[in-house]
Amino acid sequence: MKRLLLALTLLAAAPLAGRADSSSTLSASQLDALDRRGYLTPSFAAAARALIEAKEEQRNAHHEQDELVNSLPDLQNVAATEEGKVAALKEELSRYEHPDETDMEALRREMKDPAAKPEDQMALAQAYVWTYPASPLEPEAQQYLAQIQKKLADAVQTQKEAAAAQAAAQVKLLQRVKAHDLNLNEWGFFLLNKTQTEVADYLGQPSSSDDEHWTYAGAWTTDPVTNQKAGLQLTFNGGRVIGVVAVPMTPP
């Protein structure tokens, strides 16, 4: 009788060697029930349990594999995002590891910027030289510094020369004013917007005057219409010169 039951048990367990997902596969609970009734030898029961556990692990492995395949696109997206973060962190770290290179790039951009002020370029180059005296890029910063210093020195020299030329021109103009050696347009530019006090300082007191006009008789200029020597008549508004015209020359 036991042999018959053992055969039936073997028959029930047989699908384990075939399809692992078959509904007729002997389960662990069925095996335990047969074992409790004494139908199985200890060695057969142990072997059957091992086979059942192996099949169960195989099914679990297939299930986990299916889940992994289904989640693979999401995992790829996550991996791509994380790789991007890692790349950004590496770039940020490189700035801290080689700040002299990063600052040199900033200096180069400032030097190439046509709208940059020389004073700003000077400050940036000087700061680099002071901050990274041992950097292999320091000679390049020194070249930039020398270049800006020369540019600023040339600008200062140009300003000095312009100021000196302007001062010399002003001295010459005042000499011509004193000598009454200006044409009518030059008198107009020179006297425009000057106060009565300033006019008196340069030209002296007028030959005649009223509330709005001062007239200077004598040979002060040349009338552009008649090409004859003429005097000057100044028109004031609010105490300042707004116009100058030539008047026929009369004795002072």
Stockholm file with secondary structure:
# STOCKHOLM 1.0

chainA/1-252         MKRLLLALTLLAAAPLAGRADSSSTLSASQLDALDRRGYLTPSFAAAARALIEAKEEQRNAHHEQDELVNSLPDLQNVAATEEGKVAALKEELSRYEHPDETDMEALRREMKDPAAKPEDQMALAQAYVWTYPASPLEPEAQQYLAQIQKKLADAVQTQKEAAAAQAAAQVKLLQRVKAHDLNLNEWGFFLLNKTQTEVADYLGQPSSSDDEHWTYAGAWTTDPVTNQKAGLQLTFNGGRVIGVVAVPMTPP
#=GR chainA/1-252 SS CHHHHHHHHHHHHGGGGSCTTCTTSCCHHHHHHHHHTTCSCHHHHHHHHHHHHHHHHHHHHHHHHHHHHHHHHHHHHHHHHHHHHHHHHHHHHHHHHCHHHHHHHHHHHHHHCTTCCHHHHHHHHHHHHHHCTTCTTHHHHHHHHHHHHHHHHHHHHHHHHHHHHHHHHHHHHHHHHHTTCCCHHHHHHHHTTCBHHHHHHHHCSCSEECSSEEEEEEEEEECTTTCSEEEEEEEEETTEEEEEEEEECCCC
#=GC SS_cons         CHHHHHHHHHHHHGGGGSCTTCTTSCCHHHHHHHHHTTCSCHHHHHHHHHHHHHHHHHHHHHHHHHHHHHHHHHHHHHHHHHHHHHHHHHHHHHHHHCHHHHHHHHHHHHHHCTTCCHHHHHHHHHHHHHHCTTCTTHHHHHHHHHHHHHHHHHHHHHHHHHHHHHHHHHHHHHHHHHTTCCCHHHHHHHHTTCBHHHHHHHHCSCSEECSSEEEEEEEEEECTTTCSEEEEEEEEETTEEEEEEEEECCCC
//
